Amino acid sequence: MVLVVISEITGGVGPWGALRPLIATGLAIIPFFFLGQHFNRQHSKAFDWFALQIPLLFCLLWPLIWLWSIFDAYQTAMLSVTKTYSV
């Protein structure tokens, strides 16, 4: 009975599947390091964005790439959860 309740609360993806996007988003909110991408094992994307942010700091476009990295980390985590738990 407890397992059924947990399954219903977490949407059938388990506790880790439910928390993974939230953790990735929380890490992505930390500026300058792109930790959400590292958490999702997209290290090359994180390194590329880290290098790209240096020139963008001078032209005030840095907040755009930072906000996009938060969205991308959340979306990637959601897609990896759906791939893992799809039937």
GUVOKE-986687 format. One record per atom (N, C-alpha, C): residue number from 0; x, y, z; residue in three letters. Coordinates in nm, 2 decimals. Example, Ala and Ser with C-alpha at 12.3 -4.5 7.8 and 13.67 -1.06 7.14 Angstrom:
BEGIN
    k       x       y       z    r
    0    1.32   -0.57    0.78  ala
    0    1.23   -0.45    0.78  ala
    0    1.32   -0.33    0.78  ala
    1    1.28   -0.22    0.71  ser
    1    1.37   -0.11    0.71  ser
    1    1.29    0.00    0.79  ser
end
This chain:
BEGIN
    k       x       y       z    r
    0    0.08   -0.12    0.00  met
    0    0.00    0.00    0.00  met
    0    0.09    0.13    0.00  met
    1    0.19    0.13    0.08  val
    1    0.28    0.24    0.08  val
    1    0.35    0.27   -0.05  val
    2    0.39    0.16   -0.12  leu
    2    0.45    0.17   -0.25  leu
    2    0.36    0.23   -0.35  leu
    3    0.23    0.20   -0.34  val
    3    0.13    0.26   -0.44  val
    3    0.12    0.41   -0.41  val
    4    0.11    0.45   -0.28  val
    4    0.10    0.59   -0.25  val
    4    0.22    0.67   -0.30  val
    5    0.34    0.61   -0.28  ile
    5    0.47    0.68   -0.32  ile
    5    0.47    0.69   -0.47  ile
    6    0.42    0.58   -0.54  ser
    6    0.42    0.58   -0.69  ser
    6    0.32    0.69   -0.74  ser
    7    0.21    0.71   -0.67  glu
    7    0.11    0.81   -0.71  glu
    7    0.17    0.95   -0.68  glu
    8    0.24    0.97   -0.57  ile
    8    0.29    1.10   -0.54  ile
    8    0.40    1.14   -0.64  ile
    9    0.48    1.05   -0.67  thr
    9    0.60    1.09   -0.76  thr
    9    0.57    1.07   -0.91  thr
   10    0.45    1.04   -0.94  gly
   10    0.41    1.03   -1.08  gly
   10    0.46    0.90   -1.15  gly
   11    0.49    0.80   -1.07  gly
   11    0.54    0.68   -1.13  gly
   11    0.68    0.67   -1.16  gly
   12    0.76    0.78   -1.14  val
   12    0.90    0.78   -1.18  val
   12    0.99    0.76   -1.05  val
   13    0.93    0.74   -0.94  gly
   13    1.01    0.72   -0.82  gly
   13    1.06    0.85   -0.76  gly
   14    1.11    0.85   -0.64  pro
   14    1.16    0.97   -0.57  pro
   14    1.27    1.04   -0.65  pro
   15    1.37    0.96   -0.70  trp
   15    1.48    1.02   -0.77  trp
   15    1.44    1.08   -0.90  trp
   16    1.35    1.02   -0.97  gly
   16    1.29    1.08   -1.09  gly
   16    1.22    1.20   -1.07  gly
   17    1.15    1.21   -0.96  ala
   17    1.08    1.34   -0.93  ala
   17    1.17    1.45   -0.88  ala
   18    1.28    1.42   -0.81  leu
   18    1.37    1.52   -0.76  leu
   18    1.48    1.56   -0.86  leu
   19    1.51    1.48   -0.95  arg
   19    1.62    1.51   -1.04  arg
   19    1.61    1.64   -1.11  arg
   20    1.49    1.67   -1.17  pro
   20    1.48    1.80   -1.24  pro
   20    1.49    1.92   -1.14  pro
   21    1.44    1.90   -1.02  leu
   21    1.45    2.01   -0.92  leu
   21    1.60    2.03   -0.88  leu
   22    1.67    1.92   -0.86  ile
   22    1.81    1.94   -0.82  ile
   22    1.89    2.00   -0.93  ile
   23    1.87    1.96   -1.06  ala
   23    1.94    2.02   -1.17  ala
   23    1.91    2.17   -1.18  ala
   24    1.78    2.20   -1.16  thr
   24    1.74    2.34   -1.16  thr
   24    1.81    2.42   -1.05  thr
   25    1.81    2.36   -0.93  gly
   25    1.88    2.43   -0.82  gly
   25    2.02    2.45   -0.84  gly
   26    2.09    2.35   -0.90  leu
   26    2.23    2.37   -0.93  leu
   26    2.26    2.47   -1.04  leu
   27    2.16    2.48   -1.14  ala
   27    2.18    2.57   -1.25  ala
   27    2.16    2.72   -1.20  ala
   28    2.09    2.74   -1.09  ile
   28    2.07    2.87   -1.05  ile
   28    2.20    2.94   -1.00  ile
   29    2.29    2.86   -0.96  ile
   29    2.42    2.91   -0.91  ile
   29    2.49    2.97   -1.04  ile
   30    2.52    3.10   -1.04  pro
   30    2.57    3.16   -1.16  pro
   30    2.72    3.12   -1.18  pro
   31    2.76    3.14   -1.31  phe
   31    2.90    3.13   -1.36  phe
   31    2.95    2.99   -1.38  phe
   32    2.90    2.88   -1.31  phe
   32    2.96    2.75   -1.32  phe
   32    2.88    2.65   -1.40  phe
   33    2.76    2.68   -1.43  phe
   33    2.67    2.59   -1.51  phe
   33    2.67    2.44   -1.45  phe
   34    2.65    2.44   -1.32  leu
   34    2.65    2.31   -1.25  leu
   34    2.53    2.22   -1.29  leu
   35    2.42    2.28   -1.34  gly
   35    2.31    2.20   -1.38  gly
   35    2.35    2.11   -1.50  gly
   36    2.43    2.16   -1.59  gln
   36    2.47    2.08   -1.71  gln
   36    2.57    1.98   -1.66  gln
   37    2.66    2.01   -1.57  his
   37    2.75    1.91   -1.52  his
   37    2.67    1.79   -1.45  his
   38    2.56    1.83   -1.37  phe
   38    2.48    1.73   -1.31  phe
   38    2.41    1.64   -1.41  phe
   39    2.37    1.69   -1.52  asn
   39    2.31    1.61   -1.63  asn
   39    2.41    1.54   -1.71  asn
   40    2.54    1.55   -1.68  arg
   40    2.65    1.48   -1.75  arg
   40    2.67    1.54   -1.89  arg
   41    2.64    1.67   -1.90  gln
   41    2.67    1.74   -2.03  gln
   41    2.79    1.83   -2.01  gln
   42    2.90    1.77   -1.98  his
   42    3.02    1.85   -1.94  his
   42    3.07    1.94   -2.05  his
   43    3.07    1.89   -2.18  ser
   43    3.12    1.97   -2.29  ser
   43    3.03    2.10   -2.31  ser
   44    2.90    2.08   -2.29  lys
   44    2.81    2.20   -2.30  lys
   44    2.84    2.30   -2.19  lys
   45    2.86    2.25   -2.07  ala
   45    2.89    2.34   -1.96  ala
   45    3.02    2.41   -1.98  ala
   46    3.12    2.34   -2.03  phe
   46    3.25    2.41   -2.06  phe
   46    3.24    2.51   -2.17  phe
   47    3.16    2.48   -2.27  asp
   47    3.14    2.57   -2.38  asp
   47    3.07    2.70   -2.33  asp
   48    2.96    2.68   -2.25  trp
   48    2.89    2.80   -2.20  trp
   48    2.98    2.88   -2.10  trp
   49    3.06    2.81   -2.03  phe
   49    3.15    2.88   -1.94  phe
   49    3.25    2.97   -2.02  phe
   50    3.30    2.92   -2.13  ala
   50    3.39    3.00   -2.22  ala
   50    3.31    3.11   -2.29  ala
   51    3.19    3.08   -2.32  leu
   51    3.11    3.18   -2.39  leu
   51    3.06    3.30   -2.30  leu
   52    3.05    3.27   -2.18  gln
   52    3.00    3.38   -2.09  gln
   52    3.10    3.49   -2.07  gln
   53    3.23    3.46   -2.09  ile
   53    3.33    3.57   -2.07  ile
   53    3.31    3.68   -2.16  ile
   54    3.30    3.66   -2.29  pro
   54    3.27    3.78   -2.38  pro
   54    3.13    3.84   -2.36  pro
   55    3.04    3.75   -2.32  leu
   55    2.90    3.80   -2.30  leu
   55    2.89    3.89   -2.18  leu
   56    2.98    3.88   -2.08  leu
   56    2.97    3.96   -1.96  leu
   56    2.99    4.11   -2.00  leu
   57    3.07    4.13   -2.10  phe
   57    3.10    4.27   -2.14  phe
   57    2.99    4.33   -2.23  phe
   58    2.90    4.25   -2.29  cys
   58    2.80    4.32   -2.37  cys
   58    2.66    4.30   -2.31  cys
   59    2.65    4.26   -2.18  leu
   59    2.53    4.25   -2.10  leu
   59    2.43    4.15   -2.15  leu
   60    2.48    4.05   -2.22  leu
   60    2.40    3.94   -2.27  leu
   60    2.41    3.82   -2.17  leu
   61    2.49    3.83   -2.07  trp
   61    2.52    3.72   -1.98  trp
   61    2.39    3.67   -1.91  trp
   62    2.30    3.75   -1.87  pro
   62    2.18    3.70   -1.80  pro
   62    2.10    3.61   -1.89  pro
   63    2.10    3.63   -2.02  leu
   63    2.03    3.55   -2.11  leu
   63    2.08    3.41   -2.12  leu
   64    2.21    3.39   -2.13  ile
   64    2.27    3.26   -2.13  ile
   64    2.25    3.19   -1.99  ile
   65    2.26    3.27   -1.89  trp
   65    2.23    3.21   -1.75  trp
   65    2.09    3.16   -1.74  trp
   66    1.99    3.24   -1.78  leu
   66    1.85    3.19   -1.77  leu
   66    1.83    3.07   -1.87  leu
   67    1.89    3.08   -1.98  trp
   67    1.88    2.96   -2.07  trp
   67    1.94    2.84   -2.01  trp
   68    2.05    2.85   -1.94  ser
   68    2.11    2.73   -1.88  ser
   68    2.02    2.67   -1.78  ser
   69    1.95    2.75   -1.70  ile
   69    1.86    2.70   -1.60  ile
   69    1.75    2.62   -1.67  ile
   70    1.69    2.68   -1.78  phe
   70    1.58    2.61   -1.85  phe
   70    1.64    2.48   -1.91  phe
   71    1.76    2.49   -1.97  asp
   71    1.81    2.37   -2.03  asp
   71    1.84    2.26   -1.93  asp
   72    1.89    2.29   -1.82  ala
   72    1.92    2.19   -1.71  ala
   72    1.79    2.12   -1.67  ala
   73    1.69    2.20   -1.65  tyr
   73    1.56    2.14   -1.61  tyr
   73    1.50    2.05   -1.72  tyr
   74    1.51    2.10   -1.85  gln
   74    1.45    2.02   -1.96  gln
   74    1.53    1.90   -1.98  gln
   75    1.66    1.90   -1.97  thr
   75    1.74    1.78   -2.00  thr
   75    1.72    1.68   -1.89  thr
   76    1.71    1.72   -1.76  ala
   76    1.68    1.63   -1.65  ala
   76    1.54    1.57   -1.67  ala
   77    1.44    1.64   -1.71  met
   77    1.31    1.59   -1.74  met
   77    1.31    1.48   -1.85  met
   78    1.39    1.51   -1.96  leu
   78    1.39    1.42   -2.07  leu
   78    1.47    1.29   -2.03  leu
   79    1.57    1.30   -1.95  ser
   79    1.64    1.18   -1.91  ser
   79    1.56    1.10   -1.82  ser
   80    1.47    1.16   -1.73  val
   80    1.38    1.08   -1.65  val
   80    1.28    1.01   -1.73  val
   81    1.23    1.08   -1.83  thr
   81    1.13    1.01   -1.92  thr
   81    1.19    0.90   -2.00  thr
   82    1.31    0.92   -2.04  lys
   82    1.38    0.81   -2.12  lys
   82    1.40    0.69   -2.02  lys
   83    1.44    0.71   -1.90  thr
   83    1.47    0.61   -1.81  thr
   83    1.34    0.53   -1.77  thr
   84    1.23    0.60   -1.75  tyr
   84    1.11    0.54   -1.70  tyr
   84    1.01    0.51   -1.80  tyr
   85    1.04    0.53   -1.93  ser
   85    0.94    0.50   -2.03  ser
   85    0.92    0.35   -2.06  ser
   86    0.80    0.32   -2.10  val
   86    0.77    0.18   -2.11  val
   86    0.79    0.14   -2.26  val
end
